[in-house]
C-alpha cells in the first residue's frame, strides 16, 4: 500500500458515511489532483469505492457538478484491515521522541 492510498483510505474512514468529492479529499489528504484521481480510479476499479455524480444545475449552483465517492461495504472492511496491517508494521514512537521497531526494548 502506498502512502497516497493510505491517506485516501484514512480520509474515508474518518467518516465512512460521508460522501467525498475531489477537492474535499485533496484538502483532507494534502494530495494534488494528479495523485488523488488515479488512486480513486484504482480503488473504484477494485470495488472499494462507489461513485456517482450529484444532480445539480451547474448554473444555479454556480459550480460544476461534483462526483461523490463512498466506500462500499467491501471497501470499508478492506480499508480497515489494510490500515490496521499497515499500523502493525509501522515503528512505534519511543519516549525519547524517536522511532523504534515494534517490540524493541526502550533503553
Secondary structure, 3 states (H helix, E strand, C coil): CCHHHHHHHHHHHHCCCCCECHHHHHHHHCCCHHHHHHHHHHHHHCCCEEEEECCCCHHHHCCCCCEEEEECHHHHHHHHHHHHHHHHHCCEECCCCCEECCCCCCC
